[in-house]
Each structure stands twice: as C-alpha cells, then as structure tokens.
Amino acid sequence: MGITKKELVIITISKETNELFKQQLEKVLKNKVNIKSYIIEEIDDQFVEADLILSTKSLMGEIDNYVADPSKIIFARRSLDISFLEQLIKLPANKKALLINNTQLAAFEAKDLLTEVGIDHIDLIPFYPGKGTVDKVDLAINLGEDKYVPDNIDQVINIGSRVLDLTTIIEILIELNLLDDKSNLLSSRYIRELVELSRRLEINMKNKARINKKLDAIINHVHDGIIYINQQEEIKVFNEMAEEIFEMDAEDVIGNKVNETIPNTKLDEVLKEDIKHINAVQNIGSKKIVSTRVPVKEEGETVGALATFKDVTDVKELEEDLRRKLKKKGHIAKYNFSDIVGKSQELKKGIKKAKKLSKSESTVLIQGESGTGKELFAHSIHNYSERNKAPFVVINCAALPDNLLESELFGYEEGAFTGAKKGGKPGVFEQAHTGTIFLDEIGDISPSIQSRLLRVLQEKEVMRVGGTKVIPIDIRVITATNKNIQQLVSEGKFREDLYYRLNVLSLQLPPLRRRREDIPLLIDYFLEKFDREDLSLSKEVISRLYNYNWKGNIRELENCIEYIVQICEDEVEIDNLPSHFNPKQNNQKQEQVNMDFELDELGDIEEYIFILNELYLAKQLDENIGRREIAKNAEINNLYLSPQMVRSRLNKLEEHGLVDIGKGRQGTTITNKGIKVLKELGN
C-alpha cells in the first residue's frame, strides 16, 4: 500500500486570495499533499476536517464555527510579491493613491506592510468595500481586487494579492513534517528574488545619481537664479546665481521653509493658489529683479513651485549688448505697426490682416506697387511675431548681380572664388537663424537662384557656395515684390513650385490712390519729419495733391513734400509744386476702371469722380466746400467745370444717393454710398 497523503484545506473570504494561496503552495508542496480550497460562504453545515487548515486573519474568530478541530488552524502571514515593488518605488513623492483590498483589516495590513518595506514616500489611502468615495485621487494600487476599483480612477497599478510570506510557508511545512525537504529550496529562491530586486534598484540609484550630478551642473551654470520648493514649502533647490543675488549660502537655506528664510518670494502663494507670476518685478534689498514663478505639476497635481529670476541690471546689459550687436550688423527691425500712418479702411484692414499673419511661422508674400510700404510692413510683422527678439535680416534681391546675390544669400567657403575672405562668410540665411529674413524684390531673382532658394525653403537647410556641409537653419521668411508673380509663372520666368512655397500667406497692400483719405495725414507726417510744421499748404495745393494719381505712391508723396520744404518759406502755392504737377505741362488723366455701375450712364465719369474726390477731401478736413471752389479746383487739375456744370452734376449724384446737397451754407457732403463707389472705381 502507498503512503497516505496529508490533507491541507484553504479557507478564505476572497476567491482570488484562495486561488493565489493554492497556486503558491502547489509550487512548494508539489504532489506530496492534497490541497483543497473553500470560500467561507460556500461551506455547508458540516465541519471541515483536515491535517491542517490555512485561513486569513480576516476570518479569525469566525472560522472556528466551520472547523472540527480549531487547533489545526494557522493564520497566514502575508507579504508582497517583491517583483512589483519597483513600480511603487518609481512613483513621485507625496502622490496620493488608493490601496485597494477586500476588507478593512486587509487594506490596513497591506498599508503597514508597504510602509515597513520602505514604500513610505507616497500617501496610501486604505480602500475597501463600504469605504465610500474619495475625491481628487486618480491612482489606485490594487491588490488583486479589480471589482472594488472606483470608476473615477484613471491609473491602476495591479500588484496582485498579498502572497504567503516565508515564515507561514515554513510553518506549514513543519506542521506537515515536510520542512527538511523544502527549507533550503525556499530560502534560496526567496533570497535570489531579493538579490535581483536589489541589483535593479542599485542600477536605478546609480543612474539617478549621475542624472542629479548633471542637473546640478546645469542649474549652477545658468545665468538665472533658481529656487524650488516642495509641497511643504521647503527649499529644495537654491543655485549659485540665487546665492549671489540673495547673498546667502545654499547650505544655510536648503531644507528650510521659504517664508522663514527668504522674504517676498511669493512662492508659497504660487503653491497654494496654483497661479503663475510672469516677468514680475520685485525688490530684493537694493536690487531689483525680474522673476517668473510657476507651480510645478506631476500628473496634474501641484507638487511644488519654481522661481527663476534675473537682476534687472543684468537684463538691461544683455539686451543692450544684443541690440548693439544686431544694430552693428543691421539685423534689427526698426518699425512697428504703430509707425504706419493712416486711418483709411483699406489700411486698417491691411494692418489687421498683417497682425494675424505675424503669429504664424509660415512664409509671407507681400505684394503691392512700388512705394506702398512693403518693407515697413515686413519690419512690423517681425516685431509683432514671436521672433521679435531674434535677428531681422533684409536683402534686396534686385540690387545685386546673380553671383554676388548667391554668395550673400547662402554664404561661401574659403577659396570658393577669387577674392573670397579667409575662413569664408555666412550668408544671410545663417545670419537670420532663429529670426526672420526679408527678401525684397523677390520677383527679380534669376532661375538659378530660384532653384537654390526652393531647396532652402523645402529642407530648412543651406549649403555655402563652394561648400559640402549642410547647415540646418530655423528662420521665418517674408518676401515682397511689386511684380505680378502669377504672370511671371505663366510666362515661364518664375518657378511655379517656388511661387507656391512663397505665397503661403499673402498680403496685398493698397496703392495710395485707393486710400486718398490718408493723404492729408501723410502730408502732415512728412512736414513734421522734415521739421517744417510751420509750412502752410493752400487749399488748391491740397486739392491738387489729393486728386493726383501717385504712381510712385507714398514714396513719391514723400519726395514731393521734401521738394516743397526746400523751396518754400511760408505758404505753398500751385506754382511751388514739382513741374510734373503743373497742369499746363502735364495732361495727366484720371485712371478709369471698367465697372458695371450706374454712374456709367452719366457721361464723362472723370468729372463725377473728381467732384466726389473733392467732397471726400472736405470731409477728411472737416470743412464745407461749395460748387465755386470745386470748379476752381477742377481748373487747377486740368478739368473744365463751371459752377453751373458742378451744380448739375451734383444734382445727378444726389439722385443716385452719392451726395447730400444742403441748404444755404450747409454745403454738399459725400454719403457713405458715395465713398464706397469712389473706392470701388479704383480712384
């Protein structure tokens, strides 16, 4: 007959715990013991009999009612599967986590056990059936009890049910007279797992130590002061620049409460209220510093607060030094949108659109006639962009022959051509790195330059003339032209693929004749610029300038005013204007735009446009103008209109709702419809 096997019975509350104990003991006991398992609620009225009964402390006192011989019961001492400890060690300090088990006792035992093995850096909250909800916790550490995990938990670390510890297994072996067979095997396996875990933890600690050394070196070599506090408002980082600014040693402040050590940091306010202070100015003794204070978060939870700051004196010196260097090279944008003179709707729309384009990183193509202010807008776009502190490099593509333009754009290496500088020279793309490059008159570049430019825009890298090394660049590109590039593309003079690379964000600037209401403002601006605000322009002169078509736009107007201030001493008359403004010598006709509009039926549309222009000018100057003055100004502008002719044309304009004819001295005024028509006619 064979030897009768002894019998071991496992009784628990949880099916998961029961299965875990059974699997663990089967590995140890192999086939030498019969193992049975019961869930407490499944035991019938008969008493359980066995050589040994294993249960949990949660059933202590209750299990006696189900067992024939209570002296055969041992209660499990439980441990954690140490292979899971590494996950818990990596959790951030003070992180809140629900510790989930199937009973209150088991949950608190698990917490005590984790604390004993060194998992004391996180805030463990025992959680079990009947506990109720816990707010503002998004992490759960689950001990094999998935069904008890609350729905609002975002992250779950499952470390499994607590296993039988080594002493309980040895006690079972003693009770079953099997210790001699298994003791060495058990202890060696357990020790091997501990050694493997220790080895991994040691590697992690060494890696962290190396990282911390590098971090310390970086923190102490930056030009900003740095202070970091934890959730307890204790100073944990205080770098060398902070020591210099506050005139304190790090060893005297690390670990201390920030408010008790350093006055007026406001880090406690940032920590408690979860707010930011950006570029705040504050006084530290006799010093004035610029400070940025922000909360530090881990997984959405505020775990500390960080302050970075710089002495204002250092900030000014750095900015002035940078400005000097950029100005010396000419790589600085001089104009802002506030420098653009005018109040017309056309101009306001252009500025509004340009401001929106400024916030993008895409290439901008500015189109407009010569003298409309394309470069002024390019400067302003750069200064309104996120790159406004970086270089702004300008190059006029029409001002240089091909060979010189190529070397200016892309740079060259030493010996690339006769006369090349020793050591070579960076091109404007390299000089504009991190900033903006403005390519003016882009429509004038040759096909060979177009090909190289296309590659730069596609690859964001440049190769110098005569070089082999590719240089990566980070730039924003703004281009401008007074030519119709689409027409050049259709004629085969401009690469189509390059055109689409340049024309990502398009900005069309209006000619001066489409924003005539800005002419009086521009006249005043240029008189002030040339320091001749005392100079008075007659109404006839203003009328002549207002009705002139300005093919050269604002640049031509500026030249005209500069001419006037040189030859006039007090009041400017018609004869003082440049010769091409003299009607007797210049038979300039108003530009007529083909348009399907009701004015076409009135006859000579040029006369009606002139009258509308005169009324619009009077509106800009906030003055009244009568038909006799309109007739006089018409003659100055090389048109013949008698007062009677002006009256008849005003009547027709009123019939169409373009003017309002007042009674007596009220005079005639242009309506909003009249202004709209005037603009639509392109005049």
C-alpha positions in Angstrom: 0.0 0.0 0.0 1.2 3.5 -0.7 1.7 6.2 1.9 -1.5 8.2 2.5 -1.1 11.9 1.6 -1.8 14.5 4.2 -4.6 17.0 3.5 -4.4 20.8 3.6 -7.5 22.9 3.4 -7.5 26.7 2.5 -10.5 28.8 3.7 -10.7 32.5 2.7 -13.3 35.2 2.0 -12.0 36.0 -1.5 -11.8 33.6 -4.4 -8.8 35.5 -5.7 -6.9 35.1 -2.5 -7.8 31.4 -2.3 -6.5 30.8 -5.8 -3.3 32.7 -5.1 -2.6 30.6 -1.9 -3.3 27.4 -3.7 -1.1 28.1 -6.6 1.8 29.2 -4.3 1.5 26.1 -2.1 1.2 23.7 -5.1 4.6 25.0 -6.4 6.2 24.3 -3.0 4.4 21.1 -2.0 4.2 19.5 -5.4 2.2 16.3 -5.1 3.1 15.4 -1.5 -0.1 17.0 0.0 -3.7 17.0 -1.1 -4.8 20.7 -1.2 -8.5 21.6 -1.1 -9.9 25.1 -1.0 -13.2 26.7 0.2 -14.7 30.2 0.1 -16.3 30.8 3.5 -19.7 31.4 2.1 -19.7 28.1 0.2 -19.1 25.8 3.3 -22.2 23.8 4.1 -23.3 22.8 7.6 -20.7 20.0 8.0 -17.4 20.8 9.8 -14.3 20.9 7.7 -11.7 18.3 8.7 -8.1 18.1 7.5 -4.5 17.7 8.8 -4.0 21.4 8.5 -6.3 24.4 7.8 -4.9 27.7 6.4 -7.0 30.8 6.7 -6.6 34.6 6.9 -6.7 37.0 9.8 -9.9 38.5 8.4 -11.7 35.2 9.5 -10.1 35.0 12.9 -12.9 34.1 15.4 -15.4 33.3 12.7 -13.7 30.3 11.2 -13.9 28.2 14.4 -17.6 27.7 13.6 -16.7 25.8 10.4 -13.8 23.6 11.6 -13.9 20.4 13.5 -10.6 20.9 15.3 -9.6 24.7 15.7 -6.2 23.6 16.9 -5.4 22.6 13.3 -5.9 26.2 12.1 -2.9 28.5 11.2 -3.5 32.1 10.1 -1.5 33.3 7.1 1.1 36.0 7.5 1.3 37.7 4.1 3.9 39.5 2.1 4.0 41.3 -1.2 5.3 40.0 -4.4 8.6 41.8 -4.4 8.7 41.9 -8.2 6.1 44.7 -8.0 7.9 46.9 -5.6 9.9 48.6 -8.3 6.8 50.1 -9.8 5.8 51.6 -6.5 9.3 53.0 -5.8 9.2 55.0 -9.0 6.0 56.8 -8.0 6.6 60.6 -7.3 6.8 61.7 -3.6 3.6 62.6 -1.9 1.5 61.1 -4.6 -2.0 60.1 -3.3 -3.1 56.5 -4.1 -6.0 54.3 -3.0 -4.7 51.0 -1.6 -7.5 48.5 -2.5 -8.3 45.2 -0.7 -11.4 43.2 0.0 -11.6 44.0 3.8 -10.7 46.9 6.0 -8.3 44.8 8.0 -6.6 43.5 4.9 -6.3 47.0 3.4 -4.7 48.4 6.6 -2.4 45.4 6.9 -1.2 46.0 3.3 -0.5 49.6 4.1 1.6 48.7 7.2 3.4 46.1 5.1 4.3 48.6 2.4 5.5 51.1 4.9 7.7 48.5 6.6 9.4 47.6 3.3 10.1 51.3 2.6 7.2 52.4 0.4 6.6 55.5 2.6 7.1 58.3 0.1 3.5 58.1 -1.2 0.3 58.9 0.5 -1.5 55.5 0.8 -5.3 55.6 1.5 -6.7 52.2 2.5 -9.8 51.5 0.4 -12.3 48.6 0.9 -16.0 47.7 0.4 -18.1 50.2 2.2 -15.4 52.9 2.4 -17.2 55.4 0.3 -15.9 57.8 -2.3 -12.5 59.5 -2.1 -12.2 62.8 -4.1 -9.2 64.1 -6.0 -7.4 60.8 -6.3 -6.7 59.4 -9.7 -4.3 56.5 -8.9 -5.1 53.1 -7.3 -2.8 50.3 -6.1 -4.8 47.2 -6.5 -4.1 44.0 -4.5 -5.9 41.7 -6.9 -9.3 43.1 -6.2 -10.4 44.6 -9.6 -14.1 44.7 -8.7 -13.5 47.2 -5.9 -11.6 49.8 -8.1 -13.8 53.0 -8.3 -14.8 54.2 -11.8 -13.2 57.6 -11.4 -9.7 56.2 -11.1 -7.5 56.9 -14.2 -4.5 54.8 -13.4 -4.3 51.4 -11.7 -1.1 49.6 -10.6 -2.0 46.0 -10.0 0.5 44.4 -7.6 -1.6 41.3 -7.0 -2.9 39.9 -3.8 -0.5 39.6 -0.9 1.3 36.2 -1.1 2.1 33.9 1.8 5.3 35.0 3.5 8.3 32.8 4.0 7.6 32.2 7.7 4.0 31.0 7.0 5.2 28.5 4.3 7.9 27.2 6.8 5.2 26.8 9.5 3.0 24.8 7.1 6.0 22.6 6.2 6.7 22.0 9.9 3.1 21.1 10.6 3.1 18.6 7.7 6.6 17.2 8.5 8.0 18.4 5.2 10.5 21.0 6.3 13.6 19.1 5.6 12.7 18.6 2.0 12.0 22.2 1.2 13.7 24.6 3.5 16.9 25.1 1.5 15.0 25.4 -1.7 12.6 28.0 -0.3 15.2 30.3 1.3 17.5 30.2 -1.8 14.6 31.1 -4.1 13.4 34.0 -1.9 16.9 35.3 -1.4 17.5 35.1 -5.2 14.5 37.3 -5.8 15.6 39.9 -3.2 19.1 40.0 -4.7 17.7 40.6 -8.2 15.5 43.4 -7.0 18.3 45.0 -5.1 20.5 44.8 -8.2 17.9 46.6 -10.3 17.3 49.2 -7.6 21.1 49.8 -7.3 21.4 50.4 -11.0 18.5 52.8 -10.9 20.0 54.7 -8.0 23.4 55.0 -9.8 21.6 56.3 -12.9 19.7 58.8 -10.8 22.9 59.9 -9.1 24.6 60.6 -12.4 21.5 62.5 -13.7 21.4 64.5 -10.5 25.1 65.5 -10.9 24.4 66.6 -14.4 21.3 68.5 -13.3 23.3 70.2 -10.5 26.0 71.3 -13.0 23.4 72.7 -15.4 21.4 74.5 -12.7 24.6 76.1 -11.3 25.8 77.3 -14.7 22.7 79.1 -16.0 22.6 82.9 -15.7 19.2 82.9 -13.9 18.7 82.4 -10.2 16.6 79.3 -9.4 14.6 78.5 -6.3 12.4 75.4 -6.0 10.2 74.5 -3.1 8.2 71.3 -2.4 4.6 70.8 -1.2 5.8 71.5 2.4 7.2 74.9 1.2 10.7 73.7 2.0 13.5 75.0 -0.2 15.0 72.1 -2.3 16.9 73.9 -5.0 19.0 77.1 -4.5 21.5 77.6 -7.2 24.8 79.6 -7.3 23.1 82.6 -9.0 20.5 82.7 -6.3 23.3 82.7 -3.7 24.8 85.7 -5.5 21.5 87.7 -5.8 20.3 87.0 -2.3 23.8 86.9 -0.7 23.0 83.6 1.1 24.7 80.2 1.0 22.7 77.3 -0.3 23.7 75.1 2.7 22.1 77.6 5.0 18.7 77.7 3.2 18.2 74.1 1.7 15.5 72.3 3.8 14.2 75.5 5.4 10.7 77.0 5.0 10.9 79.5 2.2 9.0 82.3 4.0 11.1 81.9 7.1 14.3 82.2 5.1 13.8 84.4 2.1 11.3 87.4 2.2 8.9 88.3 -0.6 9.5 85.3 -2.9 5.7 84.7 -3.1 6.4 81.0 -3.9 4.0 80.0 -1.1 1.2 81.9 -2.9 2.0 80.3 -6.2 2.0 76.8 -4.5 -1.3 77.3 -2.6 -3.3 79.2 -5.2 -1.9 77.3 -8.2 -1.2 80.6 -10.1 1.6 82.0 -12.3 3.6 85.2 -12.0 5.3 86.0 -15.3 8.1 88.6 -15.5 7.1 90.2 -12.2 9.4 93.0 -10.9 10.3 93.0 -7.2 12.9 94.5 -4.9 15.5 92.4 -3.1 17.2 94.9 -0.8 18.8 97.5 -3.0 18.4 95.2 -6.1 15.5 95.0 -8.5 14.9 91.6 -10.1 12.6 90.2 -12.8 11.1 87.0 -11.6 8.9 84.3 -13.1 7.1 82.0 -10.6 5.1 78.9 -11.7 3.6 75.9 -10.0 5.3 72.5 -10.7 2.9 69.7 -11.6 3.2 65.9 -11.8 0.3 64.1 -13.5 -1.9 67.2 -13.0 -1.1 67.6 -9.2 0.8 70.5 -7.9 3.9 69.1 -6.2 6.0 72.3 -5.8 6.7 75.8 -7.0 9.6 77.2 -9.1 11.0 80.7 -9.3 13.5 81.9 -11.9 14.9 85.4 -11.7 17.5 87.8 -13.0 18.9 91.0 -11.8 17.4 93.9 -13.8 20.8 95.4 -14.3 22.0 92.1 -16.0 18.8 92.0 -18.1 19.4 95.6 -19.4 23.1 94.9 -20.1 22.3 91.7 -22.0 19.6 93.4 -24.0 21.7 96.4 -24.8 24.6 94.2 -25.8 22.4 92.1 -28.1 20.9 95.3 -29.6 24.3 96.7 -30.2 25.5 93.6 -32.0 22.3 93.4 -34.1 22.4 97.1 -34.9 26.1 96.9 -35.9 25.2 94.2 -38.4 22.0 96.0 -39.4 20.0 92.9 -38.4 17.2 94.6 -36.4 13.6 95.6 -37.4 13.2 99.3 -37.0 9.4 99.7 -37.5 6.2 98.7 -35.8 2.6 98.8 -36.9 2.2 102.0 -34.9 4.6 103.7 -37.2 2.3 103.2 -40.2 0.5 106.4 -40.9 -3.2 106.4 -42.0 -6.7 105.8 -40.9 -8.4 104.6 -44.1 -10.4 101.4 -44.0 -8.1 99.9 -46.7 -5.0 100.5 -44.4 -6.8 99.3 -41.3 -7.8 96.0 -43.0 -4.2 95.6 -44.2 -2.7 96.1 -40.7 -5.3 93.8 -39.1 -4.6 91.0 -41.5 -0.8 91.5 -41.1 -1.1 91.2 -37.4 -2.8 87.9 -37.8 -0.2 86.7 -40.2 2.6 87.8 -37.8 1.6 85.0 -35.3 2.2 82.3 -37.9 5.5 80.7 -38.8 4.6 80.3 -42.5 6.2 82.3 -45.3 4.5 85.7 -46.1 4.4 87.2 -49.6 3.7 91.0 -49.5 2.6 92.4 -52.9 2.0 95.9 -53.9 3.1 98.7 -56.1 6.4 100.4 -55.6 6.3 102.8 -52.6 3.3 101.3 -50.8 5.3 100.4 -47.7 6.1 96.7 -48.2 9.3 96.9 -46.2 7.6 98.9 -43.4 5.0 96.0 -43.1 7.8 93.4 -43.2 9.6 95.1 -40.2 6.3 95.4 -38.4 5.3 91.7 -38.9 8.7 90.6 -37.5 8.4 92.9 -34.4 4.8 91.6 -33.8 5.8 88.0 -34.1 7.2 85.5 -31.5 10.7 86.0 -33.1 10.9 89.7 -32.3 13.9 89.3 -30.1 15.9 87.5 -32.8 17.7 88.9 -35.9 15.8 90.5 -38.8 17.9 90.3 -41.9 17.0 92.3 -45.1 18.3 91.8 -48.6 17.2 93.5 -51.8 17.3 90.8 -54.4 17.2 93.3 -57.3 20.2 95.3 -56.0 22.9 92.6 -56.7 24.0 90.7 -59.7 23.5 86.9 -59.6 27.0 85.9 -58.4 27.0 88.4 -55.6 23.4 87.6 -54.6 24.1 83.9 -54.4 27.1 84.4 -52.0 25.1 87.0 -50.0 22.2 84.6 -49.6 23.9 81.3 -49.0 27.4 82.4 -47.9 30.7 80.9 -49.2 33.6 78.8 -48.0 37.2 79.9 -48.1 38.6 79.7 -51.7 35.2 79.4 -53.3 36.1 82.2 -55.7 38.7 84.9 -56.3 38.5 87.4 -53.5 36.7 85.1 -51.1 37.5 86.0 -47.5 39.8 83.8 -45.4 37.6 81.4 -43.4 34.6 82.1 -45.7 31.5 84.0 -44.8 28.0 83.0 -43.6 25.1 84.1 -45.8 22.0 86.0 -44.7 20.1 82.8 -44.1 22.6 81.7 -41.5 22.7 85.2 -40.0 18.9 85.2 -39.7 18.9 81.8 -37.8 16.1 81.8 -35.2 14.8 85.1 -36.6 13.3 86.4 -39.8 14.8 87.0 -43.3 13.1 89.6 -45.6 13.7 89.0 -49.3 12.7 92.2 -51.0 12.0 92.4 -54.8 11.8 88.6 -54.9 10.3 88.7 -58.4 13.7 89.8 -59.8 15.7 86.7 -58.9 17.1 84.5 -61.7 16.1 80.9 -62.3 19.4 79.5 -60.8 18.8 81.4 -57.6 15.2 80.3 -57.6 16.3 76.7 -57.6 18.6 77.1 -54.6 16.0 79.2 -52.7 13.4 76.5 -53.3 15.7 73.9 -51.6 16.3 76.1 -48.6 12.6 76.6 -48.1 11.8 72.9 -48.5 14.7 71.4 -46.4 15.3 74.2 -43.9 19.0 73.9 -44.5 21.6 75.8 -46.5 24.9 74.9 -48.2 27.5 77.6 -48.8 29.0 78.3 -52.2 32.0 76.0 -52.6 31.0 74.1 -49.5 29.9 70.5 -48.9 28.5 70.8 -45.4 24.7 71.2 -44.9 23.8 73.8 -42.3 20.4 73.5 -40.7 18.5 76.8 -40.2 15.5 77.9 -38.2 14.0 81.0 -39.9 10.8 82.8 -40.8 10.7 84.0 -44.4 9.0 87.2 -45.6 9.2 88.2 -49.2 7.9 91.2 -51.2 7.5 92.2 -54.8 5.9 94.9 -57.0 5.6 92.5 -59.9 2.8 90.1 -60.8 4.4 86.8 -60.0 1.5 84.8 -61.3 2.0 86.4 -64.7 5.8 85.6 -64.5 4.9 82.0 -63.7 2.6 81.8 -66.8 5.5 83.4 -68.9 7.9 80.8 -67.6 10.1 83.4 -65.8 9.4 82.2 -62.3 9.2 78.7 -60.9 5.6 77.6 -60.1 6.7 75.4 -57.2 8.7 78.3 -55.7 5.7 80.6 -56.1 3.5 78.3 -54.1 6.2 78.0 -51.4 6.4 81.8 -51.1 2.7 82.5 -51.4 1.6 80.6 -48.3 0.3 83.8 -46.5 -0.5 86.6 -49.0 -0.7 90.3 -48.1 -1.8 92.8 -50.8 -1.0 96.4 -49.9 -3.3 99.1 -51.5 -1.9 101.9 -53.6 -2.2 105.5 -52.3 -4.9 106.3 -54.8 -7.1 103.7 -53.1 -6.6 105.3 -49.7 -6.8 109.0 -50.6 -8.2 109.9 -47.1 -4.7 109.2 -45.7 -3.0 111.8 -48.0 -3.7 114.8 -45.6 -2.3 112.8 -42.7 0.8 111.7 -44.7 1.4 115.4 -45.7 1.4 116.4 -42.0 3.6 113.5 -41.1 6.2 114.4 -43.7 6.2 118.1 -42.9 6.9 117.1 -39.3 9.6 114.7 -40.4 11.4 117.4 -42.3 10.8 119.8 -39.4 8.6 122.2 -41.4 5.3 122.1 -39.5 5.2 125.8 -39.9 4.7 125.4 -43.7 1.1 126.1 -44.8 -0.4 124.5 -47.9 -3.2 126.3 -49.7 -6.5 124.5 -50.3 -5.7 124.5 -54.0 -2.4 122.6 -53.3 -4.1 120.1 -51.1 -6.8 119.5 -53.7 -4.1 119.0 -56.4 -2.2 116.5 -54.2 -5.4 114.8 -53.3 -6.5 114.3 -56.9 -3.1 113.3 -58.2 -2.8 109.6 -59.0 0.6 108.9 -57.2 2.1 106.2 -59.4 5.0 106.2 -57.0 2.7 106.0 -54.0 3.9 107.1 -50.6 7.5 107.4 -51.7 6.5 109.8 -54.4 4.4 111.8 -52.0 7.4 112.0 -49.6 9.6 113.2 -52.4 7.1 115.8 -53.3 6.9 117.2 -49.7 10.7 117.1 -49.4 10.9 119.2 -52.6 8.3 121.7 -51.2 10.1 122.2 -47.9 13.3 123.0 -49.7 11.9 125.8 -52.0 9.1 127.3 -49.9 9.4 129.6 -46.9 5.8 130.1 -45.7 2.8 129.2 -47.8 2.9 126.6 -50.6 1.0 127.6 -53.8 0.4 125.6 -57.0 3.4 127.0 -58.7 5.6 125.6 -55.9 4.8 122.0 -56.8 7.2 120.0 -58.9 6.9 120.6 -62.6 5.1 117.4 -63.4 2.2 118.6 -61.1 1.7 121.6 -63.4 -1.5 121.0 -65.4 -0.1 123.1 -68.3 2.9 120.8 -68.6 1.2 117.6 -67.6 -2.0 116.4 -69.2 -2.5 113.6 -66.6 -5.8 111.9 -66.9 -7.6 110.1 -64.1 -7.3 106.3 -64.4 -10.6 104.9 -65.5 -11.6 101.4 -64.2 -14.1 99.4 -66.2 -17.0 98.7 -63.9 -20.6 97.9 -64.4 -22.1 100.7 -62.3 -25.0 103.1 -62.7 -22.6 106.2 -63.0 -21.7 105.0 -66.5 -24.8 106.5 -67.8 -23.9 110.0 -66.6 -21.4 110.8 -69.3 -17.8 111.8 -68.5 -17.3 109.8 -65.4 -13.9 111.5 -64.8 -15.8 114.7 -63.8 -18.0 112.9 -61.4 -15.1 111.2 -59.8 -13.3 114.5 -59.4 -16.3 116.0 -57.6 -16.6 113.0 -55.3 -12.9 113.3 -54.5 -13.3 117.0 -53.6 -16.2 116.3 -51.3 -14.4 113.4 -49.7 -11.3 115.6 -49.1 -13.5 118.2 -47.5 -15.0 115.5 -45.2 -11.4 114.5 -44.2 -10.6 118.1 -43.4 -13.9 118.6 -41.6 -14.7 121.6 -43.9 -17.5 122.6 -46.2 -16.9 123.1 -49.9 -19.1 124.9 -52.4 -19.6 124.4 -56.2 -17.4 127.5 -57.0 -14.5 126.1 -55.0 -14.9 122.8 -56.7 -14.9 124.5 -60.1 -11.8 126.4 -59.2 -10.0 123.2 -58.1 -11.1 121.5 -61.3 -9.3 124.0 -63.4 -6.2 123.5 -61.3 -6.5 119.8 -62.0 -6.8 120.4 -65.8 -10.6 119.9 -65.9 -13.1 122.5 -67.1 -16.1 122.6 -64.9 -18.1 125.8 -64.4 -20.1 126.4 -61.2 -23.3 125.6 -63.2 -21.8 122.4 -64.5 -20.8 121.4 -61.0 -24.4 122.1 -59.8 -26.0 119.9 -62.5 -23.5 117.1 -61.8 -24.2 117.4 -58.0 -27.9 117.0 -58.7 -27.3 113.8 -60.7 -25.1 112.5 -57.9 -27.8 113.2 -55.4 -30.3 111.3 -57.5 -28.1 108.3 -57.1 -27.7 108.8 -53.4 -24.0 109.6 -53.6 -24.2 113.1 -52.1 -26.4 115.2 -49.9 -27.0 118.7 -51.0 -27.5 121.0 -48.1 -29.5 124.2 -48.0 -27.8 127.6 -47.9 -24.3 127.5 -46.4 -24.6 123.9 -45.2 -22.8 122.8 -48.4 -22.8 119.4 -50.1 -21.4 116.3 -48.4 -20.5 112.9 -49.8 -22.6 110.0 -48.5 -21.3 106.6 -47.3 -22.5 105.2 -50.6 -20.5 107.8 -52.4 -17.4 106.9 -50.5 -18.0 103.2 -51.3 -18.4 103.9 -55.0 -15.3 106.1 -55.1 -13.2 103.3 -53.7 -14.8 100.7 -56.0 -13.9 102.7 -59.0 -10.3 102.3 -58.1 -9.7 106.0 -57.9 
